[in-house]
Every structure is written in C-alpha cells, then in structure tokens.
C-alpha cells in the first residue's frame, strides 16, 4: 500500500462476525455493523476474536473458489462514516487502533475462480 494512502491492495476482502464481536466487547456503544467495513465476504464464526488475523498465507476454500489470505487490512476513517441506518461514529476507528493495531479484515487473492453464494461453507486449508 502506498505510504499515507488507503487503497484496495488485493481484490477480495474477508471479515468474520467473531472479529466484529471482538470490537463490540471493547466498545459496546458502537454499531459494529458489517456495512461499515464493506467486505466482499462475511464469514459467520463463533467466538469473539479476530480469528482471520491468523490466516495470512493460508488458503481459503469458499464455494467453488479458492482464495489465499495475504495480509490484514489497515482501516481508514471510512469506518466512521454514516451509512444508511448507521450514524457517524469516530470511536469505531479509535477502537480498532486501540485494540487491533487499526486492522480489521483480511485481504485475499483469487487462486482459482469459482462461484461463491450466501451460506457456502468456508474452509481454511
């Protein structure tokens, strides 16, 4: 990523519900709605940890597609902005920086094209 800029570094962004719950524990007044983070893929996981943080360089099988996790996503202040049904909240960004080095989601690359549908099982290989 260019220094001082926040751009899409890889084509597919993945986030888990467990990670969102993790941040909600640190800042329960916040609306940790997935719409703030704009991922391509939301993975339903139990727990309340940023599980996807440990997936770097691991392959994910999603539907008939294969992805490889490359790096954690550094968040910008866009997560603070109002979305339809969500108010502006500058503490979302501050909480991520305080609790998770400002990172939330995993950047991935496509290894094998395929079809991904809602409800598909995700396997970490």
N, CA, C and O of each residue as an XYZ file, in Angstrom:
500
protein
N       0.852     -1.164      0.000
C       0.000      0.000      0.000
C       0.905      1.236      0.000
O       1.874      1.288      0.758
N       0.606      2.209     -0.823
C       1.421      3.429     -0.831
C       1.394      4.111      0.534
O       0.349      4.187      1.180
N       2.554      4.605      0.967
C       2.645      5.261      2.270
C       1.669      6.436      2.353
O       1.605      7.274      1.453
N       0.915      6.478      3.446
C      -0.010      7.571      3.674
C      -1.310      7.487      2.896
O      -2.106      8.425      2.930
N      -1.545      6.377      2.193
C      -2.766      6.230      1.399
C      -3.446      4.921      1.772
O      -2.807      3.971      2.224
N      -4.733      4.899      1.575
C      -5.505      3.696      1.823
C      -6.225      3.343      0.535
O      -7.183      4.007      0.138
N      -5.757      2.306     -0.099
C      -6.335      1.848     -1.358
C      -6.550      0.348     -1.270
O      -5.983     -0.316     -0.403
N      -7.362     -0.183     -2.160
C      -7.547     -1.633     -2.186
C      -6.258     -2.283     -2.651
O      -5.822     -2.085     -3.785
N      -5.647     -3.066     -1.758
C      -4.374     -3.698     -2.061
C      -4.554     -5.043     -2.752
O      -3.690     -5.464     -3.521
N      -5.658     -5.715     -2.488
C      -5.943     -7.025     -3.065
C      -7.413     -7.065     -3.447
O      -8.194     -6.242     -2.970
N      -7.806     -8.002     -4.297
C      -9.161     -7.945     -4.859
C     -10.320     -8.366     -3.964
O     -11.441     -7.909     -4.188
N     -10.104     -9.215     -2.961
C     -11.224     -9.729     -2.175
C     -10.960     -9.471     -0.692
O      -9.892     -9.798     -0.174
N     -11.945     -8.883     -0.022
C     -11.841     -8.568      1.395
C     -12.749     -9.491      2.197
O     -13.921     -9.668      1.865
N     -12.199    -10.074      3.251
C     -12.907    -11.048      4.079
C     -12.913    -10.541      5.518
O     -11.902    -10.041      6.012
N     -14.055    -10.672      6.185
C     -14.158    -10.331      7.607
C     -15.056    -11.370      8.280
O     -15.898    -11.993      7.634
N     -14.862    -11.542      9.583
C     -15.686    -12.514     10.314
C     -16.591    -11.819     11.327
O     -16.303    -10.721     11.803
N     -17.669    -12.480     11.632
C     -18.571    -11.977     12.669
C     -17.893    -12.034     14.039
O     -18.210    -11.230     14.916
N     -16.967    -12.971     14.233
C     -16.243    -13.064     15.500
C     -15.398    -11.811     15.727
O     -15.348    -11.290     16.842
N     -14.740    -11.331     14.687
C     -13.943    -10.117     14.804
C     -14.787     -8.907     15.150
O     -14.400     -8.081     15.977
N     -15.940     -8.810     14.514
C     -16.836     -7.688     14.825
C     -17.296     -7.751     16.278
O     -17.386     -6.723     16.948
N     -17.587     -8.957     16.765
C     -17.989     -9.106     18.171
C     -16.835     -8.726     19.101
O     -17.068     -8.166     20.172
N     -15.597     -9.022     18.706
C     -14.434     -8.667     19.500
C     -14.386     -7.164     19.734
O     -14.169     -6.706     20.856
N     -14.588     -6.415     18.684
C     -14.557     -4.958     18.806
C     -15.746     -4.445     19.603
O     -15.634     -3.451     20.322
N     -16.872     -5.112     19.480
C     -18.065     -4.707     20.232
C     -17.844     -4.879     21.738
O     -18.425     -4.140     22.533
N     -17.026     -5.830     22.131
C     -16.699     -6.002     23.552
C     -15.885     -4.798     24.038
O     -16.091     -4.313     25.150
N     -14.962     -4.320     23.200
C     -14.110     -3.186     23.571
C     -14.856     -1.858     23.539
O     -14.516     -0.933     24.276
N     -15.874     -1.766     22.684
C     -16.651     -0.530     22.558
C     -18.111     -0.909     22.314
O     -18.592     -0.841     21.182
N     -18.817     -1.308     23.378
C     -20.180     -1.808     23.230
C     -21.194     -0.766     22.758
O     -22.254     -1.138     22.255
N     -20.905      0.503     22.902
C     -21.847      1.531     22.457
C     -21.826      1.711     20.940
O     -22.707      2.361     20.377
N     -20.820      1.137     20.279
C     -20.679      1.293     18.833
C     -21.577      0.344     18.057
O     -21.945     -0.727     18.538
N     -21.920      0.761     16.853
C     -22.691     -0.097     15.942
C     -21.686     -0.815     15.042
O     -21.269     -0.273     14.019
N     -21.302     -2.021     15.419
C     -20.303     -2.811     14.688
C     -20.977     -3.585     13.569
O     -20.893     -4.811     13.497
N     -21.619     -2.873     12.734
C     -22.369     -3.417     11.607
C     -21.415     -3.669     10.438
O     -20.552     -2.839     10.149
N     -21.565     -4.783      9.783
C     -20.677     -5.157      8.679
C     -20.672     -4.118      7.565
O     -19.688     -4.009      6.832
N     -21.742     -3.358      7.424
C     -21.800     -2.339      6.362
C     -20.700     -1.290      6.507
O     -20.290     -0.688      5.515
N     -20.226     -1.068      7.707
C     -19.134     -0.108      7.911
C     -17.834     -0.583      7.266
O     -16.981      0.233      6.919
N     -17.680     -1.882      7.105
C     -16.396     -2.460      6.701
C     -16.350     -2.907      5.237
O     -15.273     -3.203      4.718
N     -17.482     -2.958      4.580
C     -17.611     -3.224      3.149
C     -16.813     -4.442      2.646
O     -16.092     -4.330      1.655
N     -16.930     -5.585      3.306
C     -16.200     -6.757      2.821
C     -16.906     -7.385      1.618
O     -18.096     -7.167      1.391
N     -16.153     -8.157      0.869
C     -16.744     -8.972     -0.183
C     -17.356    -10.234      0.405
O     -18.367    -10.737     -0.086
N     -16.723    -10.742      1.472
C     -17.175    -11.989      2.089
C     -17.251    -11.798      3.600
O     -16.291    -11.357      4.231
N     -18.399    -12.134      4.169
C     -18.596    -12.139      5.620
C     -18.691    -13.596      6.048
O     -19.544    -14.342      5.568
N     -17.802    -13.992      6.959
C     -17.775    -15.368      7.438
C     -18.381    -15.414      8.837
O     -17.944    -14.697      9.737
N     -19.382    -16.256      9.007
C     -20.023    -16.443     10.300
C     -19.145    -17.373     11.143
O     -18.966    -18.543     10.804
N     -18.604    -16.848     12.237
C     -17.761    -17.635     13.132
C     -18.217    -17.464     14.565
O     -18.680    -16.391     14.953
N     -18.088    -18.523     15.355
C     -18.334    -18.435     16.785
C     -17.179    -17.685     17.434
O     -16.126    -17.498     16.825
N     -17.385    -17.264     18.656
C     -16.330    -16.612     19.416
C     -16.341    -15.109     19.247
O     -17.238    -14.524     18.640
N     -15.306    -14.507     19.810
C     -15.197    -13.051     19.738
C     -13.739    -12.625     19.601
O     -13.269    -11.734     20.308
N     -13.040    -13.270     18.688
C     -11.647    -12.927     18.407
C     -11.506    -12.582     16.938
O     -12.329    -12.991     16.119
N     -10.461    -11.828     16.598
C     -10.154    -11.555     15.193
C      -9.450    -12.789     14.631
O      -8.251    -12.769     14.352
N     -10.220    -13.853     14.473
C      -9.698    -15.137     14.008
C      -8.980    -15.004     12.674
O      -7.957    -15.651     12.454
N      -9.508    -14.166     11.778
C      -8.918    -14.037     10.446
C      -7.508    -13.443     10.477
O      -6.779    -13.536      9.489
N      -7.114    -12.829     11.607
C      -5.760    -12.291     11.714
C      -4.696    -13.379     11.562
O      -3.572    -13.084     11.157
N      -5.026    -14.607     11.874
C      -4.055    -15.708     11.822
C      -4.058    -16.431     10.476
O      -3.384    -17.451     10.331
N      -4.786    -15.937      9.509
C      -4.918    -16.648      8.239
C      -3.913    -16.251      7.167
O      -3.982    -16.787      6.061
N      -2.982    -15.338      7.437
C      -2.048    -14.876      6.399
C      -1.344    -16.055      5.740
O      -0.830    -16.950      6.411
N      -1.335    -16.032      4.423
C      -0.705    -17.055      3.576
C      -1.382    -18.422      3.657
O      -0.802    -19.426      3.243
N      -2.587    -18.466      4.178
C      -3.357    -19.715      4.191
C      -4.424    -19.649      3.109
O      -4.936    -18.579      2.782
N      -4.741    -20.798      2.570
C      -5.737    -20.862      1.507
C      -7.130    -21.035      2.092
O      -7.323    -21.761      3.067
N      -8.093    -20.360      1.484
C      -9.493    -20.475      1.879
C     -10.261    -21.068      0.717
O     -10.105    -20.641     -0.427
N     -11.076    -22.034      1.008
C     -11.991    -22.608      0.029
C     -13.372    -22.055      0.351
O     -13.904    -22.280      1.438
N     -13.951    -21.323     -0.612
C     -15.264    -20.702     -0.424
C     -16.091    -21.037     -1.650
O     -15.757    -20.611     -2.756
N     -17.170    -21.796     -1.472
C     -17.914    -22.258     -2.641
C     -16.969    -23.054     -3.524
O     -16.271    -23.945     -3.041
N     -16.941    -22.743     -4.810
C     -16.001    -23.431     -5.708
C     -14.749    -22.596     -5.959
O     -13.916    -22.970     -6.784
N     -14.606    -21.475     -5.260
C     -13.439    -20.606     -5.417
C     -12.373    -20.943     -4.381
O     -12.663    -21.471     -3.308
N     -11.146    -20.624     -4.730
C     -10.023    -20.768     -3.815
C      -9.350    -19.408     -3.695
O      -9.020    -18.776     -4.698
N      -9.151    -18.967     -2.458
C      -8.509    -17.690     -2.175
C      -7.272    -17.935     -1.332
O      -7.161    -18.965     -0.667
N      -6.357    -17.006     -1.358
C      -5.230    -17.074     -0.438
C      -5.160    -15.751      0.323
O      -5.157    -14.672     -0.270
N      -5.103    -15.862      1.638
C      -5.042    -14.682      2.502
C      -3.643    -14.101      2.438
O      -2.654    -14.823      2.558
N      -3.566    -12.797      2.249
C      -2.260    -12.160      2.097
C      -1.873    -11.260      3.257
O      -0.759    -11.371      3.770
N      -2.749    -10.384      3.680
C      -2.378     -9.508      4.799
C      -3.618     -8.906      5.436
O      -4.673     -8.782      4.814
N      -3.449     -8.533      6.706
C      -4.530     -7.883      7.429
C      -4.775     -6.509      6.823
O      -3.847     -5.868      6.330
N      -5.995     -6.067      6.858
C      -6.390     -4.805      6.241
C      -6.286     -3.657      7.248
O      -6.964     -3.649      8.275
N      -5.420     -2.686      6.929
C      -5.335     -1.468      7.727
C      -6.568     -0.622      7.422
O      -6.848     -0.323      6.262
N      -7.290     -0.245      8.449
C      -8.524      0.511      8.266
C      -8.249      2.007      8.220
O      -7.325      2.505      8.863
N      -9.049      2.696      7.465
C      -9.007      4.158      7.414
C     -10.258      4.681      8.124
O     -11.056      3.900      8.643
N     -10.420      5.973      8.145
C     -11.546      6.570      8.876
C     -12.884      6.359      8.185
O     -13.911      6.781      8.716
N     -12.907      5.728      7.036
C     -14.162      5.449      6.343
C     -15.129      4.656      7.236
O     -16.345      4.790      7.096
N     -14.604      3.842      8.142
C     -15.474      3.051      9.025
C     -16.295      3.919      9.968
O     -17.284      3.460     10.539
N     -15.882      5.177     10.131
C     -16.611      6.110     11.000
C     -17.825      6.727     10.327
O     -18.745      7.192     11.000
N     -17.827      6.733      9.024
C     -18.835      7.491      8.276
C     -20.223      6.885      8.407
O     -20.398      5.679      8.583
N     -21.197      7.775      8.313
C     -22.583      7.323      8.350
C     -22.875      6.450      7.133
O     -22.377      6.700      6.036
N     -23.672      5.450      7.346
C     -24.169      4.565      6.292
C     -25.689      4.582      6.418
O     -26.202      5.009      7.453
N     -26.414      4.141      5.422
C     -27.869      4.078      5.594
C     -28.218      3.290      6.866
O     -27.895      2.108      6.984
N     -28.873      3.955      7.798
C     -29.260      3.311      9.046
C     -28.188      3.332     10.123
O     -28.418      2.826     11.222
N     -27.014      3.907      9.835
C     -25.922      3.971     10.814
C     -25.422      5.402     10.919
O     -25.171      6.056      9.906
N     -25.280      5.884     12.141
C     -24.777      7.237     12.359
C     -23.257      7.274     12.278
O     -22.597      6.241     12.388
N     -22.710      8.462     12.086
C     -21.267      8.678     12.180
C     -20.813      8.298     13.582
O     -21.503      8.593     14.558
N     -19.649      7.641     13.692
C     -19.133      7.232     14.996
C     -17.611      7.163     14.925
O     -17.056      6.164     14.468
N     -16.932      8.220     15.374
C     -15.464      8.275     15.300
C     -14.792      7.268     16.232
O     -13.605      6.981     16.079
N     -15.532      6.738     17.183
C     -14.939      5.775     18.108
C     -14.764      4.386     17.510
O     -14.058      3.557     18.084
N     -15.386      4.115     16.376
C     -15.155      2.833     15.694
C     -13.682      2.752     15.292
O     -12.999      1.780     15.616
N     -13.205      3.761     14.596
C     -11.809      3.828     14.149
C     -10.856      3.829     15.344
O      -9.864      3.101     15.352
N     -11.159      4.643     16.350
C     -10.301      4.722     17.535
C     -10.202      3.378     18.240
O      -9.127      2.998     18.704
N     -11.306      2.660     18.324
C     -11.306      1.346     18.986
C     -10.445      0.357     18.221
O      -9.680     -0.393     18.828
N     -10.557      0.342     16.905
C      -9.723     -0.566     16.104
C      -8.241     -0.289     16.328
O      -7.441     -1.219     16.427
N      -7.879      0.972     16.406
C      -6.474      1.307     16.624
C      -6.019      0.968     18.030
O      -4.871      0.574     18.235
N      -6.888      1.116     18.975
C      -6.539      0.813     20.364
C      -6.435     -0.691     20.611
O      -5.594     -1.131     21.395
N      -7.276     -1.475     19.954
C      -7.374     -2.898     20.280
C      -6.798     -3.858     19.237
O      -6.471     -4.995     19.576
N      -6.666     -3.430     17.983
C      -6.249     -4.383     16.943
C      -5.311     -3.742     15.913
O      -5.371     -4.053     14.723
N      -4.446     -2.845     16.391
C      -3.459     -2.191     15.531
C      -4.089     -1.479     14.334
O      -3.430     -1.269     13.315
N      -5.353     -1.112     14.457
C      -6.035     -0.420     13.367
C      -6.444     -1.323     12.219
O      -6.822     -0.842     11.151
N      -6.369     -2.630     12.434
C      -6.636     -3.581     11.353
C      -7.928     -4.349     11.600
O      -8.260     -4.711     12.728
N      -8.638     -4.581     10.509
C      -9.866     -5.369     10.567
C     -10.171     -5.861      9.168
O     -10.385     -5.047      8.269
N     -10.197     -7.109      8.966
C     -10.437     -7.824      7.718
C      -9.127     -8.392      7.200
O      -8.041     -8.055      7.671
N      -9.272     -9.270      6.212
C      -8.104     -9.885      5.591
C      -8.184     -9.669      4.084
O      -9.197     -9.967      3.451
N      -7.109     -9.150      3.529
C      -7.000     -9.029      2.073
C      -6.676    -10.404      1.498
O      -5.812    -11.104      2.026
N      -7.350    -10.797      0.437
C      -7.080    -12.085     -0.193
C      -6.954    -11.939     -1.702
O      -7.439    -10.975     -2.293
N      -6.297    -12.910     -2.307
C      -6.174    -13.014     -3.754
C      -6.920    -14.255     -4.215
O      -7.050    -15.225     -3.468
N      -7.402    -14.220     -5.433
C      -8.086    -15.367     -6.019
C      -7.045    -16.297     -6.618
O      -6.250    -15.894     -7.468
N      -7.059    -17.545     -6.167
C      -6.166    -18.575     -6.699
C      -6.891    -19.358     -7.784
O      -6.311    -19.701     -8.815
N      -8.159    -19.634     -7.540
C      -8.988    -20.370     -8.504
C     -10.354    -19.696     -8.561
O     -11.027    -19.545     -7.541
N     -10.750    -19.298     -9.751
C     -12.073    -18.702     -9.920
C     -13.155    -19.706     -9.565
O     -12.969    -20.911     -9.736
N     -14.262    -19.227     -9.082
C     -15.369    -20.104     -8.757
C     -16.586    -19.280     -8.381
O     -16.557    -18.049     -8.400
N     -17.631    -19.966     -8.046
C     -18.879    -19.317     -7.652
C     -18.987    -19.356     -6.133
O     -18.818    -20.401     -5.506
N     -19.275    -18.181     -5.554
C     -19.466    -18.050     -4.113
C     -20.895    -17.598     -3.889
O     -21.349    -16.626     -4.493
N     -21.602    -18.303     -3.022
C     -23.002    -17.975     -2.731
C     -23.204    -17.834     -1.233
O     -22.466    -18.418     -0.440
N     -24.191    -17.069     -0.857
C     -24.533    -16.927      0.549
C     -24.790    -18.303      1.150
O     -25.503    -19.122      0.569
N     -24.209    -18.548      2.307
C     -24.387    -19.809      3.003
C     -23.319    -20.849      2.694
O     -23.305    -21.915      3.310
N     -22.415    -20.559      1.745
C     -21.354    -21.514      1.422
C     -20.472    -21.755      2.643
O     -20.249    -20.851      3.447
N     -19.983    -22.962      2.771
C     -19.031    -23.313      3.821
C     -17.671    -22.754      3.442
O     -17.272    -22.807      2.279
N     -16.961    -22.217      4.428
C     -15.606    -21.712      4.226
C     -14.658    -22.660      4.944
O     -14.833    -22.955      6.126
N     -13.657    -23.132      4.218
C     -12.649    -23.999      4.817
C     -11.311    -23.286      4.768
O     -10.934    -22.728      3.738
N     -10.591    -23.307      5.891
C      -9.241    -22.756      5.946
C      -8.302    -23.945      5.782
O      -8.285    -24.851      6.616
N      -7.535    -23.938      4.722
C      -6.671    -25.080      4.408
C      -5.263    -24.862      4.915
O      -4.403    -25.724      4.737
